[in-house]
Amino acid sequence: SERILLSMTRQYKKYSRTETYRVCVGTYNVNGGKHYRRIAYKHQSLADWLLDAHKSHPNVLVDHVDYDRPVDIFAVGFEEIVDLNASNIMSASTTNAREWQKE
């Protein structure tokens, strides 16, 4: 009922607590999967980017983060998981998406 909901809302501190989480957020442009198996990119992996970017790019990232503490939440937006041409957009092939899931 509305009365119960209002009462619970007023007492939310009894039922909840504040927690701090470390969140890693980024976008990854896979260019339609074109670079997936190319020699130039064979040594680059998502793990390097997500877990160790602070080591390889120390001047680019936020400098007041405790990198010894593990990330609690990863939020990654994949761009161009399929080649952006008219036929793929219309047919929405999932081949590249499945290959990236395996990675």
Sequence and secondary structure as in RCSB ss.txt:
>XXXX:A:sequence
SERILLSMTRQYKKYSRTETYRVCVGTYNVNGGKHYRRIAYKHQSLADWLLDAHKSHPNVLVDHVDYDRPVDIFA
VGFEEIVDLNASNIMSASTTNAREWQKE
>XXXX:A:secstr
 HHHHHHHHHTHHHH       EEEEEEE GGGTTTT GGGTT  HHHHHHHHHHH TTTS SS  TTS  SEEE
EEEE SS  SHHHHHH   HHHHHHHH 
